[in-house]
């Protein structure tokens, strides 16, 4: 059964931005931030959970710069996180969200984690949930390389889907949509562009204060780890949770994207965490 939502467009921060909206106005606001794989859209990432969550929350799910119906933009002078945090902040302001809970998956989870420690809380985050998104640390090099190996084809879309969803079984329509999404003009190019390097310049990455910032976070945060995740080091969520009493961690029997593989369990964890005021029992 197709998920129920409206597809809308706004200009946020000067960029055409597509987003999904579901649930009733007046319900608590929950913003969903999709993953960063080739061919992802807000719909592809969240279609298996959005109806369940919309029963209790007013859902907004923007598509990030480079994906879906949002502008295809590349910044070569900043990290993928730093390039997209202001865009989501502009989206939040544009659609009139005074404050909200945020749920991100994979890259979207990492982006949400980075936003929780950004100066001034630019997204107005009340509570945050990251599904298999560490904010950058503890990624496996083998996983980084596997995610990057994508030249658009149905077979490549099947391989990528199996990598992030644990299996491609029963996901033929998902795979077809991923392939079609990866053909959107500018999408593949946007995701590939950051790998370009000037051969005449040796640039070392700047110091990253993220872990120190996370240790001082004031935002209640839940980390969801998949026990069969091939892309992150086992135990990453507990390592981050040990940094701050505001961070909780839970590991479930799933791969990298339980929002696709185990949607009922994800919705249970999300609603329990938010209904209990940002605590996990």
N, C-alpha and C positions, 0 to 999 in steps of 0.2 A: 504494500500500500504506500502511495506517495505521501511524503511529509506535507503538512499544511503550514504554509507561510506565504508572506507577500514578498516579492522582490522589488526593491526600490533603488533609486539612485539619488545621490547628492553630490555637491562639490564641497570637499573637505580639504582645507589647507591648499586650495588651488587645484586639487586633483579630483577628477571624476571618480566617484566611489560607489560601487554597487554593494548592497547589503540585503540581508534577509531580516524580516521582522515577523514575530509570532507571539501568541499569547495576548492577554488583555492589558490595556492600559490600567494603571492603578495597582497591578501586581508588582512585587519586587523586581527590579531590573537585573537581568543577567546578560552579560555581553560575552559572546563566544568568539574566540580567536582561532582561526583554522591553522592547520599544519603547513609546512613549507615544501612538500614534495611536488615534483612535476605533475601538472594536471589537476592539482587540487583546486577546489572552490569551496566556498562556505557550505554549499549544499552537499558536495561530495563528502566533506569531512563530518558534517553534523546531521545528516538526514536521518540517521538511525536513532538519534537521541532528542531531536528538537521537539517532536510532538509530546513526549513524556515531560520534558522540562517546561514546555509552554503551558502545561496544566497548572503550574504553580508560579511561573515567572513570565515577565514581559521580556521577550528575547530580542536582542539585536545581534546580528552576525555579519560584520563588515568583511569585505574581501580586501586583502592587503595589497599594497603597491606591487604590481607584477603579476597578480593572479586574477583569474576570472574576468569580470567586467570592470575592474578598476584599472586605472591608467598604468601603463607599463613604463616604469621609471627606474633608473639605476643611479646610485650615488657611488662614485669611486673613491671618495675621500672620507668615508665613514663606514662603520660596521653595519651589517644588515639590521641589527637591533636599533642602533642610533638613527638609521635612516627611516625607520617605520614608527618609532614611538611618537614623534610629532604628528604623523599622519593620523594615527588612531586618536590622539588627543584632540586634533581638529575635528575628527568625526564625532567624538563624544560631545564637543561643544556645539557642533552644527545641528545634531539631532536633538539637542536639549536634554542630555543626561546629566543630572546634577551630581549623582554618585551611583555606583553600581558594584555588584559582584562580577568578577571576571573568571572565565573558564577557558583555558587554552590547551591545545593539543600539540605535542612535539615542538616544532619551531614556534607555534603560537603560544605554547606553554612557556617556552624560554623567553619569548618576547614579553609575556605577562610578568614573568619573574623579574626581568630587567626593568619593567615599568614600575614595579612595586618599590624599587630602590632609586628610581629617577628623582632628581630634585623637584620638590613641590608636588609630588604625586599627580603628574599631569593628566592621568586618566580618571582621577577621583575614585580610586579603588577602595572599596570597603573591605572586601575579602577576596582572596585569590586562590584558584585551583589550577595546578599545572599537571596535565596528564603527560608523562614521559618527556617533560621539557625541563632541563636542568639549569637553563640560562647560559649554557656553554660548556661548563666543566663536565668531565667524565664521559664525553662522547668517545666511542670507539673509532679508531682510524679506519678499520675495515667497514664500519657502517657508513662513515662519511664517503668513502670511495664507492660503496655500493649504491648509495642514493644518487651519486653524481653520474652514474653510468646510465644515461637515458637519452636515446635518440628515438623520437616519436614513432611508435608502431604499436599494434595491438599486443604483440608478444612482450615488448618492453613494458607496456602498461600492466600486463599480467604479472610480470616478474616484480615490478615495483610494488604492486598491490599486495602480493604474497609476502614481500619483505616487511611491509608496515602493518599488515592486517593479520599476520600469522599464517594465512592461507588464502589462495584465490578461489577456493571452492565456493560455488554458489554466488559469486560476485561478478558474473558476466556483464551485467548492466553497469555496474560500478566501473569495471575495466573499460568498457566501451566509452563511458562518459569521461574517464580519465584521459584516454587517448584523444578524444575530440577536444577536450579542454587544453591539452598540450599543444594543439594546433592553432590556438587563438593567436592572431598576429602579435608578435612581440613577447609572448610569454616565455618560450624556450630561450630566446635571446636574453631576456632580462635575468633569468636564473643562471645562465651560463656566463654572463658578462663579468661578474666579480672575480672570476678566475684569471682574467687578463692581468698580466704583470709586465711592468716596464723592465725590459732586460738590462737596461743601463743603470738602474737604481736598485740598491739593496735596502729595503725598508723593513725594519724590525717592528713587530707589533708593539704598540704603546702599553705601558703598565695598565692592568685592569683591576680596579678596586672592588669588583663585584662581590667577591666573597666577604670582604670586610663590611661592605654596605649591607649585605644580607644578614650578617651577624647582628646588625643594629636595627633591623626592620621592626616596624610597629604594626604591620598589616598581617592579620591572621592568614596563614597560607597552608594549603594542603597539597602535598606532592603524591601523585599516584604513579607507582612503578609497576611495570609488567614483568613478571618473573621470567618470561620467555623473550624478553626484549633483546634483539640482536644488535641494537644500535647504541646502547648505553652500558656502562660498567655495572655489574650487579652491585646492589647496595648503595647506589648513588643517592637515592632519596633520603636514606638514613644519615648519610654523611652531611647532607645539606641541613637536615632537620636538627642535627646535633649543634649547629651553629647558633640556633636561636630558639627560645621557648615559644615563639610565635609561629613556628613552623612545625607541622605534623606530617608524618609520612605513613603511607600504607602501600603494601605490595599485594597485587592480585594475580591470579592465574590468567595471564594474557600476554600478548606480544607487545609491539610498540604502540599500536593505536587501539586500545580497548574500546574507544568510542565507536569503532567499526566492528570489532570482534565481540565485545561484551557490553553492548549498550545498556542493558538492564542493570548490570552491576555498576556501571559508571553513573547512571542516574541515581541509583541508591546512595552511592557515596557522596555525590554532589548535594542532593537534598538533605542528607543527614548532616553533613558539614555545615551547610548554610542554615538549616533549621535549628541547629544546636549552637548557633552564634559563633561559628568558626572553631569548633572543637570536633575531635574524632573519638568515638568510643568503640 
